């Protein structure tokens, strides 16, 4: 599976879970599930990092899909190689 497809699945699952739903796909591997759980676990610190780097904007104003994309990006920059 391509990295792009993995990221799409992760963002879709994060958004669904954030909106009080559940998203599970047959295409999800254990590493994708672990990434989703890790992002959820570090959500507060990721949001703090995002907030600290916003100018003339607040994190509450970012739409949910964009917020999930940015969370994934920040998570990848900080917690992965």
NORHU-V350725 format. One line per field, one symbol per residue. phi: phi as a letter, one per 30 degrees, with the letter a starting at -180 (. if undefined). burial: 1 if it has 24 or more other C-alpha atoms within 12 Angstrom, else 0. A space follows every 10 residues. Layout:
phi = ???
burial = ???
This chain:
phi = .ddddddddd dddddddddi cbbbbdddcd dddddedddd dceddddddd edcdchabdd dddddddddd edddeddccb d
burial = 0000001111 1111100000 0000000000 0110110111 0010011001 0000000010 0000001111 1111100000 0
